[in-house]
Amino acid sequence: MAELALPVVAVVGRPNVGKSTLVNRMIGRREAVVEDRPGVTRDRVSYDADWNGRAFTVVDTGGWDPDARGLAAQIAGQAELAVSLADAVLFVVDATVGITDADEAVVQILRKSGRPVVLAANKVDDARTEAEAYGLWNLGLGEPIPVSALHGRGSGDLLDAVLAALPEAPEQSYAEVGGPRRIAIIGRPNVGKSSLLNRLAGEDRAVVDDASGTTVDPVDELVDFGGEVWRFIDTAGIRKRVKTASGHEYYASLRTSTAIERAELCILVVDGSQSISEQDLRIIQLVREAGRALVIVFNKWDLVDEERRFYLEREYERELVQVQWAPRVNLTARTGWHVDRLLPAMSKALSGWETRVGTGALNSFLGRLVAEHPHPVRGGRQPKILFGTQVQSAPPTFVLFTSGKLDAGYLRYVERKLREEWGFVGTPINLTVKAREKRKR
């Protein structure tokens, strides 16, 4: 079952006001690295947080150097990106320093954004400093909440204020259970994801431009396709690794990863006229780790000539050998050529994703498999599969109880045979081994 996209709070402020320390305090563990180098764009890192039973995502952002060139431009670029893609903003100010020009410039951006803002007066380590914190009322953002990120003083009140600023999340694990199937359209920039959505919808639902990176926020659209209503999520292209991406690329990658988690099936769009890239393989890995169904679409097929087709088939066999189970569709979103072939592929993948095998049939199959192809002898011992059960579907997840550890190669063999027996088209399969412990004499 897909989970809800967690609300996001962006932590912003100047360098050395204690943002990363405060993030560590909020998430309850030391993960954020405290390092500020003025004038350099830092990586942004997201963390899962939980307070009073509510989960949310904290995004730790880089700071602004008051002495850097083009301060206004830097503040606008950084702050607008941070706040425009967050549900709420935590603005951190050093209470011992007071209000600076950089703080006032950030406030102007925050006011224009319309996002709810929580003002944290950090480094309030004692009652004397707490009196200084109230001078931050002059920022015009409401009551400053005194907190000591280093010692934890006031952190509970701050988290209460953050939760109050965030939108309420439904209590259900997903509000749309039983509603339209959720399909995420993913891929590198400029491969035609938005064009495919527009073609499926029969109208221009998403902005399309030759320049890559046109889509930033995931775009949810209800589309009637093949007589059925689907919820398509058009995502931004993933260009780089999330941890090393900068600016809007980071936020695009963050939201795309969230879209994958929300979806039941992912359509990976690949530009057929270009070579399969490392980014394509990385996106596939994200889908596999999330346990989502997968369909691979080679778009722009009108640009694929005979020579490119020859090399593409070799690339497909070599680079995508781990996902040969995913249905493949060659199409041209711009003209609509073969787009109708996408619906059967989607249906097969979702059916495979939800396939469940009875325990009796599974163990009868495992018995035949072990008899025909037993595990190799390792160290004088030959581990055997004693019993197996499917603990869940979507994605299919199996637990194998064995007399010893199984080789990775043998597990791949078991997975291959499972697919030959029951199909499991378009879905990853999770295999967990529980080896029986030896009894001590």
C-alpha positions in Angstrom: 0.0 0.0 0.0 1.4 3.4 -1.0 2.0 5.9 1.8 1.1 9.6 1.9 3.5 12.2 0.9 4.7 13.6 4.2 4.4 17.4 4.8 7.7 19.2 4.3 9.2 21.9 6.6 12.2 23.8 5.2 14.7 25.1 7.7 16.2 28.4 6.5 18.5 31.1 7.9 22.0 32.6 7.8 25.1 30.5 8.3 26.2 29.7 11.8 22.7 30.3 13.4 22.5 26.6 14.3 20.2 25.3 11.6 21.8 21.9 11.3 22.1 21.5 15.1 18.4 22.4 15.3 17.6 19.8 12.6 19.4 17.1 14.6 17.4 18.2 17.7 14.2 18.0 15.7 14.8 14.5 14.3 16.2 13.2 17.5 19.5 12.0 16.1 22.8 13.4 14.9 22.7 13.1 11.2 23.0 16.7 9.8 26.6 17.8 9.4 27.3 21.3 10.7 29.5 23.0 8.2 29.0 26.4 6.6 31.3 27.9 4.0 30.1 31.3 3.0 29.5 31.9 -0.7 29.2 28.1 -1.6 25.9 26.4 -2.4 25.6 23.5 0.0 23.8 20.2 -0.6 20.3 20.1 0.9 19.4 17.0 2.9 16.0 15.8 4.0 15.3 13.8 7.1 12.3 12.0 8.4 11.0 13.4 11.7 8.2 12.4 14.1 6.6 14.4 16.9 3.5 13.5 19.0 2.6 10.8 16.5 2.8 12.9 13.4 5.4 12.3 10.8 6.9 15.0 8.6 10.0 15.7 6.5 12.7 18.2 7.6 14.8 19.8 4.8 18.1 21.3 6.1 19.2 24.1 3.7 22.4 26.0 3.2 22.8 29.4 4.7 23.5 32.9 3.3 26.7 34.9 3.8 25.9 38.6 4.4 29.2 39.5 2.8 28.7 37.5 -0.4 28.3 39.3 -3.7 24.8 39.6 -5.1 23.2 39.0 -1.7 19.7 39.9 -2.9 19.9 37.5 -5.8 21.2 34.7 -3.6 18.5 35.3 -1.0 15.8 35.3 -3.6 17.1 32.2 -5.4 17.7 30.2 -2.2 14.8 31.3 -0.1 12.2 31.2 -2.9 13.2 27.6 -3.8 13.2 26.5 -0.2 9.8 28.0 0.7 7.9 27.5 -2.5 8.2 23.7 -2.4 7.7 23.4 1.4 4.4 23.3 3.3 5.9 25.4 6.1 9.1 27.3 6.9 11.2 27.3 10.0 13.2 30.5 10.0 16.1 30.3 12.4 17.7 33.5 13.8 20.6 33.8 16.3 19.1 35.5 19.3 22.5 36.5 20.6 23.3 38.5 17.4 19.8 40.0 16.8 18.3 41.1 13.5 20.7 41.5 10.6 20.2 42.9 7.1 20.3 39.3 5.7 17.5 38.3 8.1 15.3 41.2 7.0 15.9 40.4 3.4 14.8 36.8 3.9 11.7 38.0 5.7 10.6 39.9 2.6 10.8 36.6 0.6 8.9 34.7 3.3 6.1 37.2 3.3 5.6 37.0 -0.4 5.6 33.2 -0.4 2.4 33.0 1.6 3.7 29.9 3.4 3.2 29.7 7.2 6.4 30.7 9.0 7.7 29.6 12.5 10.3 32.0 13.9 13.0 30.2 16.0 15.2 32.4 18.2 18.1 30.0 18.6 21.0 30.0 21.1 18.8 30.9 24.0 20.7 28.9 26.6 19.4 30.7 29.7 16.8 33.1 31.0 19.0 36.2 30.4 19.3 35.4 26.6 15.6 34.7 26.5 14.9 38.4 27.1 17.0 39.2 24.1 15.0 36.8 21.9 11.9 39.0 22.2 13.7 41.7 20.2 12.9 39.5 17.2 9.3 40.6 17.4 10.5 43.5 15.1 10.8 41.0 12.2 7.1 41.0 11.9 6.7 37.3 11.7 4.9 36.9 15.0 6.1 35.5 18.3 9.7 34.2 18.3 10.0 30.9 20.0 13.2 30.8 22.2 15.1 27.5 21.8 18.6 26.1 22.4 19.4 23.7 19.6 22.6 22.7 21.5 21.0 21.9 24.8 17.4 21.2 23.7 15.8 24.0 25.8 12.4 24.9 24.3 12.6 22.3 21.5 9.3 20.8 22.5 7.5 24.1 22.2 9.2 24.7 18.8 8.0 21.3 17.5 4.5 22.0 18.6 4.5 25.2 16.7 5.9 23.5 13.6 3.1 20.9 13.7 0.5 23.6 14.1 1.9 25.3 10.9 1.9 22.1 8.9 -1.3 20.9 7.1 -3.2 18.1 8.7 -2.5 14.7 7.3 -5.3 12.1 7.0 -5.3 9.4 9.5 -5.5 6.7 6.8 -2.3 5.4 5.3 -3.5 6.7 2.0 -6.7 8.7 1.5 -7.2 7.4 -2.0 -7.3 3.7 -1.2 -10.0 2.3 -3.5 -9.9 5.3 -5.8 -8.1 5.7 -9.1 -4.9 3.8 -9.6 -1.8 6.0 -9.0 0.7 6.1 -11.9 4.0 8.1 -11.6 5.6 9.2 -14.9 9.3 9.3 -14.2 12.6 9.7 -16.1 15.4 12.1 -17.0 14.8 15.7 -18.0 13.4 16.3 -21.5 12.5 12.7 -22.4 8.8 13.6 -23.0 7.1 12.9 -19.7 4.8 15.9 -19.9 4.1 15.2 -23.6 3.0 11.7 -22.7 0.7 13.0 -20.0 -0.8 15.5 -22.4 -1.3 12.8 -25.0 -3.0 10.5 -22.5 -5.2 13.3 -21.3 -6.1 14.4 -24.8 -5.3 18.0 -24.0 -2.4 20.2 -22.6 -2.4 19.4 -18.9 1.3 20.0 -18.4 3.7 22.7 -19.7 5.9 21.3 -22.4 9.1 23.0 -23.6 12.3 21.9 -25.3 14.3 23.2 -22.4 14.9 20.5 -19.8 13.7 21.1 -16.3 10.3 22.7 -17.2 8.4 20.5 -14.7 9.4 21.2 -11.1 6.5 20.1 -8.9 4.8 16.8 -9.4 1.6 17.4 -11.3 -1.4 15.1 -10.4 -4.0 14.7 -13.1 -7.1 12.5 -13.2 -7.2 11.0 -16.8 -9.8 8.9 -18.5 -7.7 6.4 -20.4 -9.1 3.2 -21.9 -12.5 3.7 -20.2 -10.9 3.9 -16.8 -9.9 6.8 -14.6 -6.3 6.9 -13.6 -4.3 9.4 -11.4 -1.2 10.2 -13.3 1.7 12.0 -11.5 4.0 13.9 -13.9 7.3 14.4 -12.2 10.4 16.5 -12.7 13.4 14.8 -14.4 16.1 13.4 -12.2 19.4 14.7 -13.5 21.8 14.0 -10.6 22.0 12.1 -7.4 19.7 13.7 -4.8 22.5 14.2 -2.3 24.7 16.1 -4.8 22.0 18.0 -6.7 21.7 21.8 -6.1 19.0 24.3 -6.4 15.7 23.2 -7.9 17.2 19.9 -9.0 17.4 18.9 -5.4 13.8 19.7 -4.7 12.7 18.1 -7.9 14.5 14.9 -7.0 13.0 15.0 -3.5 9.5 15.4 -4.8 10.0 12.7 -7.5 11.2 10.2 -4.9 8.0 11.0 -2.9 5.9 10.6 -6.0 7.4 7.1 -6.5 6.5 6.2 -3.0 2.9 7.5 -3.5 2.5 5.6 -6.8 1.4 2.0 -7.3 3.0 1.8 -10.8 5.9 3.8 -12.3 6.2 4.5 -16.1 9.9 5.1 -16.8 10.2 7.2 -19.9 13.4 6.8 -21.9 14.5 8.8 -25.0 14.8 6.0 -27.6 17.1 8.2 -29.7 19.7 8.4 -26.9 21.7 5.9 -25.1 20.5 4.4 -21.8 22.2 6.4 -19.1 23.4 6.0 -15.5 20.5 8.2 -14.5 18.0 5.8 -16.1 19.5 2.9 -14.1 19.5 4.9 -10.9 15.8 5.7 -11.3 15.1 2.0 -11.9 16.9 1.3 -8.7 14.6 3.8 -6.9 11.6 2.0 -8.2 12.9 -1.4 -7.2 13.8 -0.2 -3.7 10.3 1.3 -3.3 8.7 -2.0 -4.5 6.6 -0.4 -7.2 5.3 -2.0 -10.4 7.3 -0.8 -13.5 6.6 -0.2 -17.2 9.5 1.0 -19.5 8.5 3.4 -22.3 10.9 4.2 -25.1 9.7 7.5 -26.4 10.5 9.5 -29.5 10.5 6.3 -31.6 10.0 8.4 -34.7 13.6 9.5 -34.2 15.0 5.9 -34.0 16.4 4.8 -37.3 17.5 1.2 -38.1 21.1 1.7 -36.9 19.9 3.2 -33.6 17.4 0.4 -33.2 20.1 -2.2 -33.5 22.3 -0.6 -30.8 19.2 0.1 -28.6 18.3 -3.6 -28.5 21.9 -4.4 -27.4 21.8 -1.7 -24.7 18.4 -3.0 -23.5 19.7 -6.6 -23.1 22.9 -5.4 -21.5 21.9 -2.5 -19.2 18.4 -3.5 -18.2 19.0 -7.2 -17.6 17.8 -6.8 -14.0 14.4 -5.6 -15.1 13.6 -7.8 -18.1 10.3 -8.6 -16.3 9.1 -5.0 -16.9 6.7 -4.6 -19.9 8.2 -2.5 -22.6 6.4 -0.1 -25.0 7.9 1.8 -27.9 5.9 4.9 -28.7 5.9 8.5 -29.8 4.0 10.8 -27.4 4.2 13.8 -29.7 2.1 12.1 -32.5 0.3 9.5 -30.4 1.9 6.5 -32.3 1.4 3.3 -30.3 0.3 5.1 -27.1 -2.7 2.8 -27.0 -0.2 -0.1 -26.3 0.5 1.5 -22.9 -2.8 0.5 -21.3 -2.4 -3.3 -21.6 1.2 -3.0 -20.3 0.0 -1.0 -17.3 -2.8 -3.5 -16.5 -0.4 -6.5 -16.8 2.2 -4.8 -14.5 -0.5 -4.0 -11.8 -1.9 -7.5 -12.0 1.6 -9.0 -11.5 2.3 -6.6 -8.7 -0.8 -7.8 -6.8 -0.4 -11.5 -7.5 -0.7 -13.8 -4.5 0.3 -17.5 -4.4 -1.2 -19.9 -1.9 1.1 -21.5 0.6 0.2 -25.0 -0.5 0.9 -24.3 -4.2 4.1 -22.4 -3.3 5.6 -25.3 -1.2 4.6 -27.9 -3.8 6.5 -25.7 -6.3 9.5 -25.3 -4.0 9.7 -29.1 -3.4 9.9 -29.7 -7.1 12.5 -27.0 -7.5 14.8 -28.3 -4.8 14.5 -31.9 -6.2 15.3 -30.8 -9.7 18.0 -28.3 -8.9 19.4 -28.6 -5.3 21.5 -25.9 -3.8 25.3 -26.4 -4.3 27.3 -27.8 -1.5 29.2 -25.1 0.4 31.8 -26.0 3.1 30.7 -29.6 3.3 27.0 -28.6 3.8 24.1 -28.3 1.5 21.4 -25.8 2.6 17.9 -26.7 1.7 14.6 -24.7 1.5 12.4 -26.3 4.1 9.3 -24.1 3.8 8.1 -20.9 2.1 5.2 -18.5 2.3 4.2 -15.3 0.6 3.8 -12.7 3.4 2.4 -9.9 1.2 1.6 -8.8 -2.3 2.1 -5.3 -3.9 5.0 -6.1 -4.2 5.1 -9.9 -3.9 7.2 -10.7 -0.8 8.3 -14.2 0.1 10.0 -15.7 3.2 12.0 -18.9 2.7 12.8 -20.9 5.8 16.0 -22.8 5.1 18.6 -25.1 6.8 21.4 -22.6 6.0 22.2 -19.5 4.1 21.4 -19.5 0.4 23.8 -18.1 -2.3 22.7 -15.0 -4.1 22.9 -16.9 -7.3 20.5 -19.5 -6.1 18.1 -16.9 -4.9 18.1 -15.4 -8.4 17.4 -18.9 -9.7 14.4 -19.2 -7.3 13.1 -15.8 -8.5 13.5 -16.7 -12.1 11.5 -20.0 -11.6 8.8 -18.1 -9.6 8.3 -15.8 -12.6 8.2 -18.8 -15.0 5.5 -20.4 -12.9 3.3 -17.4 -12.0 4.4 -14.6 -14.2 4.8 -11.7 -11.9 5.0 -9.4 -14.9 6.1 -5.8 -14.2 6.9 -6.2 -10.5 10.0 -6.7 -8.4 10.0 -9.8 -6.1 11.3 -9.6 -2.6 12.9 -12.8 -1.2 13.9 -13.0 2.5 15.7 -16.0 3.9 15.4 -17.2 7.5 18.0 -19.8 8.2 17.3 -22.3 11.0 19.8 -22.0 13.8 21.8 -25.0 14.8 20.9 -26.6 18.1 23.7 -26.6 20.6 24.5 -30.0 22.1 
